[in-house]
Amino acid sequence: MSFFIKLIAFSSIGLIFLFAATYAFVGFERVWSTIGGEPSTDLVEIATVKKTPKPNQHLMCPDGYCEEVADQTAPVFNASVEKLRDVLSELEDADNNLSKVNSDADDLRQKYIWRSPFWRFPNLISVELIQLDNEQSTIAIYAQAQLGQSDLGANKAFVDELLVKISSKI
């Protein structure tokens, strides 16, 4: 084997070992916090949010709710806002990658950190629950990656999966 091939092989093994050691002893969450700072826990007013040019975000709003053009239109649920809030709380409890970090007094505006399953990249999820009438409600969500230029569609996938889970429980 040539010296160059051995060098590449040992370098690859070294990188794999470095990643494994980082994951086992430090945890990727601490690494990402060191690189990008602690994720923000501030509540976001989704109706007035301004998207950045980066493709690492996803905005879902009911028709006419947001000043910014939404990436997706929010569905209407045949449930009160209280029921929607309870379902969201259930889903949070069931998902080890999702944690609430802030909410307003009545829990209608909430802030979550969702971490990707293996790499534990932090994504900031802002949620607003909106009562339409006594029996209907909707939801606005602004999901954005804290790190990087692109999230490879992870935030849109998260929002889509969350909608499926909410719909299955209402």
Contacts in CASP RR format, 6 or more apart in sequence:
PFRMAT RR
TARGET T0000
AUTHOR 0000-0000-0000
METHOD contacts of the structure
MODEL  1
MSFFIKLIAFSSIGLIFLFAATYAFVGFERVWSTIGGEPSTDLVEIATVK
KTPKPNQHLMCPDGYCEEVADQTAPVFNASVEKLRDVLSELEDADNNLSK
VNSDADDLRQKYIWRSPFWRFPNLISVELIQLDNEQSTIAIYAQAQLGQS
DLGANKAFVDELLVKISSKI
22 28 0 8 1.000
22 31 0 8 1.000
27 120 0 8 1.000
28 119 0 8 1.000
28 120 0 8 1.000
28 121 0 8 1.000
29 115 0 8 1.000
29 120 0 8 1.000
29 122 0 8 1.000
32 120 0 8 1.000
32 121 0 8 1.000
32 122 0 8 1.000
32 146 0 8 1.000
32 147 0 8 1.000
33 39 0 8 1.000
33 122 0 8 1.000
35 147 0 8 1.000
36 146 0 8 1.000
36 147 0 8 1.000
37 146 0 8 1.000
39 101 0 8 1.000
39 113 0 8 1.000
39 122 0 8 1.000
39 124 0 8 1.000
39 146 0 8 1.000
40 111 0 8 1.000
40 124 0 8 1.000
40 146 0 8 1.000
41 101 0 8 1.000
41 102 0 8 1.000
41 111 0 8 1.000
42 102 0 8 1.000
42 111 0 8 1.000
43 102 0 8 1.000
43 103 0 8 1.000
43 104 0 8 1.000
43 109 0 8 1.000
43 110 0 8 1.000
43 111 0 8 1.000
43 126 0 8 1.000
44 111 0 8 1.000
44 126 0 8 1.000
44 142 0 8 1.000
45 109 0 8 1.000
46 59 0 8 1.000
46 61 0 8 1.000
46 65 0 8 1.000
46 66 0 8 1.000
46 126 0 8 1.000
46 128 0 8 1.000
46 140 0 8 1.000
46 141 0 8 1.000
46 142 0 8 1.000
47 61 0 8 1.000
47 65 0 8 1.000
47 66 0 8 1.000
47 67 0 8 1.000
47 128 0 8 1.000
47 140 0 8 1.000
48 66 0 8 1.000
48 67 0 8 1.000
49 59 0 8 1.000
49 66 0 8 1.000
49 67 0 8 1.000
49 68 0 8 1.000
49 126 0 8 1.000
49 142 0 8 1.000
50 67 0 8 1.000
50 68 0 8 1.000
51 57 0 8 1.000
51 59 0 8 1.000
51 68 0 8 1.000
52 144 0 8 1.000
54 148 0 8 1.000
54 149 0 8 1.000
54 150 0 8 1.000
55 149 0 8 1.000
55 150 0 8 1.000
55 151 0 8 1.000
55 153 0 8 1.000
56 144 0 8 1.000
56 145 0 8 1.000
56 148 0 8 1.000
56 149 0 8 1.000
56 150 0 8 1.000
56 151 0 8 1.000
56 155 0 8 1.000
57 142 0 8 1.000
57 143 0 8 1.000
57 144 0 8 1.000
57 145 0 8 1.000
57 151 0 8 1.000
57 155 0 8 1.000
58 71 0 8 1.000
58 72 0 8 1.000
58 141 0 8 1.000
58 142 0 8 1.000
58 143 0 8 1.000
58 144 0 8 1.000
58 153 0 8 1.000
58 155 0 8 1.000
58 156 0 8 1.000
58 158 0 8 1.000
58 159 0 8 1.000
59 66 0 8 1.000
59 68 0 8 1.000
59 70 0 8 1.000
59 71 0 8 1.000
59 72 0 8 1.000
59 141 0 8 1.000
59 142 0 8 1.000
59 143 0 8 1.000
60 70 0 8 1.000
60 71 0 8 1.000
60 72 0 8 1.000
60 73 0 8 1.000
60 74 0 8 1.000
60 139 0 8 1.000
60 140 0 8 1.000
60 141 0 8 1.000
60 142 0 8 1.000
60 159 0 8 1.000
61 68 0 8 1.000
61 70 0 8 1.000
61 73 0 8 1.000
61 74 0 8 1.000
61 140 0 8 1.000
62 73 0 8 1.000
62 74 0 8 1.000
62 76 0 8 1.000
62 130 0 8 1.000
62 138 0 8 1.000
62 140 0 8 1.000
63 73 0 8 1.000
65 74 0 8 1.000
65 130 0 8 1.000
65 140 0 8 1.000
66 140 0 8 1.000
71 156 0 8 1.000
72 156 0 8 1.000
72 159 0 8 1.000
74 138 0 8 1.000
74 139 0 8 1.000
74 140 0 8 1.000
74 141 0 8 1.000
75 138 0 8 1.000
75 139 0 8 1.000
75 163 0 8 1.000
75 167 0 8 1.000
76 132 0 8 1.000
76 136 0 8 1.000
76 137 0 8 1.000
76 138 0 8 1.000
77 84 0 8 1.000
77 136 0 8 1.000
77 137 0 8 1.000
77 138 0 8 1.000
77 139 0 8 1.000
77 166 0 8 1.000
77 167 0 8 1.000
77 170 0 8 1.000
78 135 0 8 1.000
78 136 0 8 1.000
78 170 0 8 1.000
79 87 0 8 1.000
79 135 0 8 1.000
79 136 0 8 1.000
79 137 0 8 1.000
79 170 0 8 1.000
80 131 0 8 1.000
80 134 0 8 1.000
80 135 0 8 1.000
80 137 0 8 1.000
81 108 0 8 1.000
81 129 0 8 1.000
81 130 0 8 1.000
81 131 0 8 1.000
81 137 0 8 1.000
83 137 0 8 1.000
83 170 0 8 1.000
84 129 0 8 1.000
84 137 0 8 1.000
84 139 0 8 1.000
84 166 0 8 1.000
84 170 0 8 1.000
85 107 0 8 1.000
85 108 0 8 1.000
85 129 0 8 1.000
87 166 0 8 1.000
87 169 0 8 1.000
87 170 0 8 1.000
88 110 0 8 1.000
88 127 0 8 1.000
88 129 0 8 1.000
88 166 0 8 1.000
90 169 0 8 1.000
91 98 0 8 1.000
91 162 0 8 1.000
91 165 0 8 1.000
91 166 0 8 1.000
91 169 0 8 1.000
92 98 0 8 1.000
92 99 0 8 1.000
92 100 0 8 1.000
92 112 0 8 1.000
95 114 0 8 1.000
97 114 0 8 1.000
97 115 0 8 1.000
97 116 0 8 1.000
97 117 0 8 1.000
98 112 0 8 1.000
98 113 0 8 1.000
98 114 0 8 1.000
98 125 0 8 1.000
99 112 0 8 1.000
99 113 0 8 1.000
100 110 0 8 1.000
100 111 0 8 1.000
100 112 0 8 1.000
101 111 0 8 1.000
101 112 0 8 1.000
101 113 0 8 1.000
102 110 0 8 1.000
102 111 0 8 1.000
103 109 0 8 1.000
103 110 0 8 1.000
103 111 0 8 1.000
104 110 0 8 1.000
107 129 0 8 1.000
108 128 0 8 1.000
108 129 0 8 1.000
108 130 0 8 1.000
109 126 0 8 1.000
109 127 0 8 1.000
109 128 0 8 1.000
109 129 0 8 1.000
110 126 0 8 1.000
110 127 0 8 1.000
110 128 0 8 1.000
110 129 0 8 1.000
111 124 0 8 1.000
111 125 0 8 1.000
111 126 0 8 1.000
111 127 0 8 1.000
112 124 0 8 1.000
112 125 0 8 1.000
112 126 0 8 1.000
112 127 0 8 1.000
113 122 0 8 1.000
113 123 0 8 1.000
113 124 0 8 1.000
113 125 0 8 1.000
114 122 0 8 1.000
114 123 0 8 1.000
114 125 0 8 1.000
114 143 0 8 1.000
114 158 0 8 1.000
115 121 0 8 1.000
115 122 0 8 1.000
115 123 0 8 1.000
116 123 0 8 1.000
116 154 0 8 1.000
121 145 0 8 1.000
121 146 0 8 1.000
121 147 0 8 1.000
121 151 0 8 1.000
121 154 0 8 1.000
122 145 0 8 1.000
122 146 0 8 1.000
122 147 0 8 1.000
123 143 0 8 1.000
123 144 0 8 1.000
123 145 0 8 1.000
123 146 0 8 1.000
123 151 0 8 1.000
123 154 0 8 1.000
123 155 0 8 1.000
123 158 0 8 1.000
124 143 0 8 1.000
124 144 0 8 1.000
124 145 0 8 1.000
124 146 0 8 1.000
125 141 0 8 1.000
125 142 0 8 1.000
125 143 0 8 1.000
125 158 0 8 1.000
126 141 0 8 1.000
126 142 0 8 1.000
126 143 0 8 1.000
127 139 0 8 1.000
127 140 0 8 1.000
127 141 0 8 1.000
128 139 0 8 1.000
128 140 0 8 1.000
128 141 0 8 1.000
129 137 0 8 1.000
129 139 0 8 1.000
130 137 0 8 1.000
130 138 0 8 1.000
130 139 0 8 1.000
130 140 0 8 1.000
131 137 0 8 1.000
132 138 0 8 1.000
139 166 0 8 1.000
141 159 0 8 1.000
141 162 0 8 1.000
143 155 0 8 1.000
143 156 0 8 1.000
143 158 0 8 1.000
143 159 0 8 1.000
144 155 0 8 1.000
145 151 0 8 1.000
145 154 0 8 1.000
145 155 0 8 1.000
END
